[in-house]
Amino acid sequence: MKQIPFNHINWAAIEKVAYKGEKGFCIWQTIQYPGLRIRLVEYSSDYLADHWCQKGHIVHCYY
């Protein structure tokens, strides 16, 4: 069984990268561990993706 490397993430220290969608934009902050990627994503209110991802994802949403 693979273990998740639990620790504190200082999101303020993680680079923000903006991506345009078909409409609007999103901002990604990404941390990569071996076999695990954690991403904090902010979406503009009019965001519409320009693609569809076939992978499965685990998502936590907050407002």
N, C-alpha and C positions, 0 to 999 in steps of 0.2 A: 504494500500500500504506500502510495506517495504521500509525503507529509507536506503541508503548506507551511512556509516559513513565516509564521506570525511575528510581527514586530510593528513598531510605530513608523508611520510614513509621514514625513514632513513634506506635504504637498506644496508648500510655499517654495521649496527648494527644487522642485521638478519643473523643467522647462515646459512652457505652454506652446503648442503648435496648432495653428489655425488651418482648417481645411474647408474649402468651398463645397457646398452641396449643389444639387440642381437648383435649389433656392436656399438662401441663407448660408449659414456656416456653422461649424462646430469647432470646439477647442479641445484638444487631447493633451493629457499629461499621462505619460506611460512609464512604468517600471517593469523591467524584464528580469525574471529569475529563470534558472534552468527549467524548461518545461512549463513555465507559468508566466503569463503577462497580465499585469494589473493596470487598468486604464481608468482615469477619471475623465469624464466627457461632459462638456457643457454645450448645449444646443441653443442657437438663436430661436426666437419664437416662430419664425417662418421656415425653419429648416426642413428640407426635403432631400433625402439621400440621393446621390447620383449612381448608386450601385446597390446590389443586394448580396449579403454575405451568406454562404451556404453552411458555414461552421455553426456548431452549437455554442451558446454563450451562457454564462451565469451573470445575472444582472441584479444590481441593487439600485433602486431609484429613490431619490429623496427630493423634496421640494423645498 
